Amino acid sequence: MTAIYAKMAVIGCGLIGSSIVRAARQAGCVGEIAIAETSAQARSRIVELQLADVVTGDAAEAVRDADLVVFAVPVLSMGAAAAAAAPGFKPGATVTDVGSVKGAVAEALTAACPDGLFIIPGHPIAGTEQSGPDAGFAELFQNRWTILTPDPRTDEPYRAAVARLTDFWTAIGARVEEMDARHHDLVLAITSHLPHLIAYNIVGTAADLEGVAEAEVMKYSAGGFRDFTRIAASDPTMWRDVFLTNKDAVLEVLGRFTEDLQALSRAIRWGEGDKLFELFSRTREIRRGIVAMGQESAEPNFGRDRGKH
């Protein structure tokens, strides 16, 4: 296909950043690819993997002449990364990101970037618990949603930039939807952030539980607990930043969850089987709906054996 962007720069090359690079290269939707990565060890591995035409530790060098700049760093690092890149930005370039929080990231990018850029925050809802340049794979975004949270402005150049970025995500397999940043952060607080918080907590509780050895926890882990440990293995820096930058929405849904959990506890204590059955039946239907929509897992099944791709 004809390249959508002549040059793309990706700042940060973990799971998402390296997957974007692989997917864009495979789709042929970008020309030159530059990667900026602060870790010398990661840069060496990126060179070995031949992921980019330019690999550098200087963000300003990476973004020079880039039509699309993708920030794929932890959300609390977005502002500093954008400030480091600022001297090299091409006027009229599109700047986006892949962070799980949109309100705080939009503010950070807008504050750090010079005028004359099209800032369009984004969030691909895809991933695994793995990290680093080796973790990425081109199929990660296939049939997964990417949410864009553009400014409400309606001028033609900005809307054209949004349409072009939408075409890019579509080219690498994603389904794209636009959303208000505040609403995004509330939706993701319940669908992603709270589940991760619960997973971190329950795995920590199991490890600290008196009378149950840690070896027993690992040896006798049933399917549900194994799913929690997979989620709890996610990058700690990324998730620390998510909870600190989306704390209002997370605390709001956590309060509601706590109330519902207390009601469930009372139903168990008083033997209210009808209430338990009603809840379990309703949640079962939600699960079936998720499967029917093709959102059964955060990663496509064919991408799990990444050694084959």
ABEGO torsion letter per residue (X at the ends): XBBABABBBBBEBBAAAAAAAAAAAAAGABBBBBBBBABAAAAAAAAAAGABABBBABAAAAABGBABBBBBBBAAAAAAAAAAAAAABBBGBBBBBABABAAAAAAAAAAABBBGBBBBBBBBBBEBABBEAAABBAAAABGBBBBBBBBABABAAAAAAAAAAAAAAAAAGBBBBBBBAAAAAAAAAAAAAAAAAAAAAAAAAAAABBGBBAAAAAAABBAAAAAAAAAAABBAAAAAAAAAAAAAAAAAAAAAAAAAAAAAAAAAAAGBAAAAAAAAAAAAAAAAAAAAAGAABABBAAAABAAAX
